[in-house]
Amino acid sequence: MTEFWKKEADNLFRGTINPPRGVLGQLLERHGTDTVICHPTFRNADNIGRLLRNGIEGALVNFPDRRVAFVVSDGTYTSSNPDSSTIDAAIGAVRKVFGNDPPENIIVAVTPYEGYLGNDIPGKGSALKLVYEELAFCEATLAIILDGDLRNDMVQWQRAFRKVADFHNDNYPGKDMFVTARYARHFVDASLTRFIVGPLTTLMGVFVPGGISGDICLSAGAVALERGSWPEERYKYGTDISTTFDNLANPQSVIYELYLGAKLHDITDEAKLSVMPGEVIGAALERILHYKDLVEEKLTVEMPLGRPVVWGSDKTGIEFIDPGYTSVFRVEQKVLTLVDRWAEFEEDIRMVLGDQKTVELEKQVDNLRRVSGELRGPVVFLDFDTDKWIDALYRGLALVLKEGKIDVVKRAFNYLYTAAFLEFCKKCLIALGLDTFEKVMANQEHLGVPPERAKEFYDKNVDRAVFRLAEEFFAGRKKIMEYVSGGSW
């Protein structure tokens, strides 16, 4: 073990690629770690130092009675590209915080994850797989996973996680715990969560709005669910939704929804048909197929839609935080994406929607192509409204359950969710008075909600709309089995 870890300072360790099995867990066991705070990182050199400094400050306040290990599991440094910028930034920041007298109850381990268990697949899942497996070698009872690009106050967030963990231990002794975060995200952010993952969680009988929250908290038992073999998509981007489904399927898991204000991070522009959405969608469909018997059982019975144990701002002490403004939304690019990449996805869409509905959608694509040369007048996309999207979900899920066609369905959903998400964005833009292409393009460098309107806007136009989508999907979910039994369409 000492050959793998380089001791940078007291309680501060640097690892390298190809970490042997047990090497992290043994380090944590020697320290007597009972709480692990993990940051999966990729090119986060500009933020990881601040995040660790703030996190250590939080641990001293919120976990003075526990032995805490901070683990940075980094994908920036690889054998083909030994970029140590993120690792160096983490090590440098902790050196300054620790000085010559590090807190006795806190250690920090910073390591690349490449090569663990012979796995060289890059992705957030690979970063977390190292931690999930290694916790089997120590007695840690609590794991908090927090994205490496966070700019929130970790003192505040840790306090909320500690409170819910203590509540769980007092009220559900012997049960596993899975805490997923819910926050106010910009209306152009987190479309996968809102349009795919949230509705799909209802197939397990419980609506988890933060189904791919990157910031979670797990008991040792919930961590243990994540050990064993994983599909490739889970190693890449699909780890969060997979963890959610594993806990939904586990009768011993109590699931919590923790309100954390707003997620202040690098806003992602997911509606661009890139790799990440496909991997997340694929991982979700893989879990549905994995739990096929349970899903089909729940599709055939009448039951109310369950919810996690909800901790709102009244319990977390974190009030609404305005997600603010962003420049990532480019309406010109959105239109071109829908038009230019239609042919790439048409065959898969036809297998999901059938000939008639595909022809109808193609007419909308042709119409958008005609206006794409000069975007003027009312904002239009593909008119793929909520009803059409829900029906597409039903049809795609039927194809997965009946024929196991995950690759076909994930590709079709990748395009179709983009179309549905942009209809949602259109409604939000119109509510802000941006009802023409000219107005959107004039404002998209600084797109957001006036601060005095933000709380009401996000409640009415975002949260309620997303909840209605999941509820409507759940209410008509038996249509899935009708499509399964009805054959082709």
Secondary structure, DSSP 8 states (H G I E B T S, - for coil): -TTT-EEEETTEEE--SS--TTHHHHHHHHHT--EEEEEEESS-TTTHHHHHHHHHHHHHHH-TTS-EEEEEEESSB-SSSB--HHHHHHHHHHHHHHTTS--TTEEEEEEE-TTGGG----SHHHHHHHHHHHGGGS---EEEE--TT--S-HHHHHHHHHHHHHHHHHHSTT-EEEEEEEEE--TTS-HHIIIIIHHHHGGGTB--TTTT-S-EEEEHHHHHTT-S---HHHHHT-HHHHHHHHHHH-TTEEEEEEEEEE--S-----TT--HHHHHHHHHHHHHHHHTHHHHHHHHTS----B--EEE-HHHH---------BS---HHHHHHHHHHTHHHHHHHHHHHH-HHHHHHHHHHHHHHHHHHTS--SB-------HHHHHHHHHHHHHHHHHH--HHHHHHHHHHHHHHHHHHHHHHHHHHTT--BHHHHHHHGGGBS--HHHHHHHIIIIIIHHHHHHHHHHHHTTTHHHHHHHH---
